């Protein structure tokens, strides 16, 4: 059964074999929450981010030219620059100029903001359960179920230390969420 589910979740089952040859992985957390961030990301800015992600092949920052992204989006390079500037002003993007090359686009501030939003969502969910008058054990159990359901939805396996419900804490600062050197931890587990 699990093998059949994995087979049906392959990209060529969602699109077609020809279209599956090139795809961009986009987090559901991003798709479901970009407009809920403070300040909110506009839909056209989200599309710009998705285009940047299509050039992000590993932990390194993507570096497409404004002209290339503009061509894909069907808009001017000036418009793409304006979206980058807007996201930079909102604190979700850092552009790093490289002499003689295209700029590098650091998306770690966006990832940190999304993680902080997700943690706040978990905390709000726990608070809502707690306010129903349930005991701490019920709150922890309900929160753990919510977290495990979210992890299951995206195919993550809990780390061994996740067997017990986590303590409910204030979300960390955005800068604490990502390791400066490599952009985060293991992509396959959530701890």
N, C-alpha and C positions, 0 to 999 in steps of 0.2 A: 504494500500500500504506500509506504513512504517513498519507495523508488518511483512509483507511478506519479505521485505528487511532484517530486523533483523533476521528472521528465516533462510533465505538463507545465512547469514553471520556467522552462528554458525559453530564451528569447525567441527562438524560431517558432515556438508554439504560441507566443503572444503576438508576434508580428508575422513575418514569413521567413523562409530560409534565406532568401536574397537580402531582405532588409536587416536580418539579424547579423549580417557580416559586419555592420558598423552600428554601434549603439553607444549611448552615454548613460551610465548609471546615475540616477538621481534619487536622493533620499526621499522617502515619503514624508519624513519629518520636515524637510524643506518645503515640499509641495503643499503640505497641509498647514504650515505655520508661517510662511514668509510674510503674509499679509497681516499676521497677528503680532509680529515683532514691533517693538517700540524703539525707534520710529519704523513704521511699516515699509515694506518693500513693495513697490508698484509692480503690476504684472509684467510690464515691458522690461523693468529692471531684473525681474526674475528670469525672463527669457535670456537676457544678456548673461546672467550668472550661469544658466544652463549651457549657453554657448562657450563660456569660459571653461566650464567643467568638461566639455567635449575635447579640450586640449590638455586636461589634467590626467595624465596617464599613471601617475604614482604620487608619492608624497610631495614632490617638488611643485613649485608654483607654476601655473601655466603661463605661456608668453606669446599668445597670438597677437598679430598686428590689429590695430583698430580697423584698418581697411578690410582685412579678411573677415572679421566678425561682422562688420557692416554689410559686406557682400552676402553673407549667410542670412542676416536679418532683413535684408532688403531696405536698408536705411543708409544714411550718410555716416561717414567716419566721425563727423562732428557730433552727430546724435549719440553715437556709441561712446565718445569721449565724455559727453554730458552725463550719460548713465553711469559711467565709471566714476566721474567726479561726484555725482549725487550719492552713490554707494560709499564712496570714501568719506564724504561729509557726514553720512549717517553712522560711520564707524564700522561698516561691514567689509570693507575692502581696503587694502593697502597696495598702492602701486609703487614699484621700485624701478627706477630708471636704470638701464644698463647701457653704458656708452657704446654706441655703434650697433645696438640691437634693439629689439622690441622690449617694451616694459614687461616686467614680471608682475603678475596679479596674485597677491597673497589673500587667500580666502579664509585663513584661520580666524580672523575676527568674526566672520559670518558663522563659521562652525561653532565657535565659542558662544555666540549669541543664541544659536539654535539649541545647543546643549543646555544653556542656562534656562531658556524658555521651557524645554522639556522637563528639567528638574523642578521648575516652578509648577508646572502642570502636575507632576507627581505629588508635590507638596500640597497643592490646592486640593487634589483628589483625596489625599490622606486627611486633610483638615475637614473636608466635607463629610467623610465617613465618621471622623471623630465627633463632629458636631451632631451627628445623629444619635449620640449617646452610647456608642459602642465602647467596649473596653479597649485598652491599649493593644491587647493581643488581637482583637478583632480588626483594629485599625491597621496594625502591622501585617496581618494576614491579607486584608483587603488590598493594601498597597502592594504587597508582594504579588498578589494575583494580577493586579493591574500592570505591574512592571513585567511580569513573566508573559502575560498576554501580548503586551507591546513587543517584547523581544521575540516571541514566537511568530508574530505577524511579519517581522522582517527577517526571520530565519537565524536569529542569534541564539547561541547556547549560553546559559548562565555560567559564570565562573564557579569553580568549586566552592568558593567562599560565599556564594549567593544563596546557599541552602536555607539560611535563616533570613528573616525579614530585616531589611536595613533600618537603622535608626533614622528618624525624620529629623533632618538638619536644615539649616538655612542654606540655600544654594550658594556655591562658591562664587567668587568674583569671576567674571568672564576670562580674565587672564590666567586664572588658576586651572581652567578646564583643559587646556592644551599644553602639552610639553613643547616648549619653545623650539627645541632642536628638531623634532621629527613630526610635529603636528598632531600628536595623539598616541594612543595606545594601539593595541591589537584590534584590527577591524572586525575580527570574528567573535569577539566576546565583549560583553558589557559587564563591567565590574562596579 
